[in-house]
Amino acid sequence: MDQPTPQPDPSGSEAQPVVVCARCGTQSPGGAPPTWTCSVENGTREYFCVECARANLRAIEGRLDSSWW
């Protein structure tokens, strides 16, 4: 009863994964920021950083796969 309650380890299963931009490889260690764009292509979820999304905005809005950019 005198033992302290163990605290959860942040590096365990509750830690958010590192998200990588599918275009340029920029990493976001805390998960995808709300400013990043998410796209599902061929059944795979891909994330794009702010710079890549802005540079290819018309292709994204036209729903072109990233292989066309």
Residue pairs with C-beta under 8 A, 6 or more apart in sequence:
8 14
16 29
16 30
16 31
17 31
18 27
18 28
18 29
19 27
19 28
19 31
19 32
19 36
19 47
20 26
20 27
20 28
20 47
21 27
21 36
21 47
21 48
21 49
21 52
22 46
22 47
22 48
22 66
23 48
23 49
23 52
23 56
23 66
23 69
24 49
24 51
24 52
26 49
26 51
26 52
28 36
28 47
28 49
32 38
32 47
35 50
36 47
36 48
36 49
36 50
36 53
37 47
37 48
37 53
37 60
38 45
38 46
38 47
38 48
39 45
39 46
39 47
39 48
39 60
39 66
40 46
41 65
41 66
42 65
46 66
48 56
48 60
48 66
53 60
56 66
56 69
59 66
59 68
59 69
